[in-house]
């Protein structure tokens, strides 16, 4: 379980670094900003960061979520 938490933390940090990279490209490289591949990569990174945030919250609060369904 500790290895899974470490891998999850590494994945979230990599996605965060990738997001910083895309923000850097957006503000400092105007030729790349106008390409459609940038917007696709930007949307995919937002989707990935949102998915990681959702799964992390579900993992942290899984006991509270499961206890709510057991009581019902």
C-alpha positions in Angstrom: 0.0 0.0 0.0 2.9 2.4 0.7 4.3 1.7 -2.8 0.9 2.6 -4.3 0.8 5.9 -2.4 4.3 6.8 -3.5 3.4 6.0 -7.1 0.3 8.0 -6.9 2.2 11.0 -5.4 4.8 10.7 -8.2 2.1 10.6 -10.9 0.4 13.7 -9.4 3.8 15.5 -9.3 4.5 14.7 -12.9 1.1 16.0 -14.0 1.7 19.2 -12.1 5.1 19.7 -13.7 3.6 19.0 -17.1 1.0 21.7 -16.3 3.7 24.2 -15.4 5.5 23.4 -18.6 2.3 24.1 -20.7 1.7 27.3 -18.8 5.3 28.3 -19.6 4.8 27.5 -23.2 1.6 29.5 -23.3 3.1 32.7 -22.0 6.6 32.5 -23.5 6.3 30.7 -26.8 3.7 32.4 -29.0 4.3 30.2 -32.0 3.4 27.1 -30.1 0.4 28.7 -28.4 -1.4 29.1 -31.7 -1.1 25.5 -32.7 -4.0 23.1 -32.2 -1.7 20.5 -30.6 -1.1 22.9 -27.7 -4.9 23.2 -27.0 -5.3 19.4 -27.2 -2.4 18.9 -24.8 -3.7 21.6 -22.5 -7.2 20.1 -22.4 -5.8 16.6 -21.8 -3.6 17.9 -19.0 -6.6 19.6 -17.4 -8.6 16.4 -17.7 -5.7 14.4 -16.2 -5.2 16.8 -13.3 -8.9 16.8 -12.6 -9.0 13.0 -12.6 -6.0 12.8 -10.3 -7.6 15.3 -7.9 -10.9 13.4 -7.9 -9.3 10.0 -7.4 -7.1 11.4 -4.6 -10.1 12.9 -2.8 -11.9 9.6 -3.2 -8.9 7.7 -1.8 -8.5 10.0 1.2 -12.2 10.0 2.1 -13.1 6.4 1.1 -13.9 5.5 4.7 -16.3 8.3 5.2 -17.9 7.6 1.8 -18.3 3.9 2.4 -19.7 4.4 5.9 -22.3 6.7 4.6 -23.5 4.0 2.2 -23.4 1.2 4.8 -25.7 3.2 7.2 -28.3 3.8 4.5 
